[in-house]
């Protein structure tokens, strides 16, 4: 795996995401309740603070939880909720050590079908269906992992030429389009909620 991603909008952080399967998974895990660039810059920040040029599942899994949480909490914090996210990252790494000998790429390497790949991603701690589908779409669209039926398994996120998620971001233009789509979705959800409240009165 060695591609150029543009998710952190930071050359060093993006280079790590493109060459490190664990960094890509960790960035996806962090991508909630904070801006996307902040989330995907996280793996590079964590590696740097650990004095390494990549993330290592065995190393992270066995670190003292309090010390690892402190590492993520240093200013600037890796996430809005650094303590709980540190726990989630360690949980993910322990799962990878237990099931894949610490090799994140083994989650998708040699998988025959999109359905099987989606199942494997959903089995990862911290990955619900939506997160798993977005990551599956990212694998298919940008990382060349395209088992049979991957687009279908990724749902709407797998659609070609769509701008729904991080899977579709290849530079500043597509980032702006994805942002606009997310804002539309938020506005629609808010409108639906308001409509629901008024019809309930």
Secondary structure, 3 states (H helix, E strand, C coil): CCCCCCCCCCHHHHHHHHHCHHHHHHHHHHCCCCCHHHHHHHHHHHHHHCCCCCCCHHHHHHCCHHHHHHHHHCCCCCCCCHHHHHHHHHHHHHHHHHHHCCCHHHHCCCCCEHHHHHHHHHHCCCCCHHHHHHHHHHHHHHCCCCCECHHHHCHHHHCCCCCCCHHHCCCHHHHHHHHHHHHHHHHHHHHHHHHHHHHHC
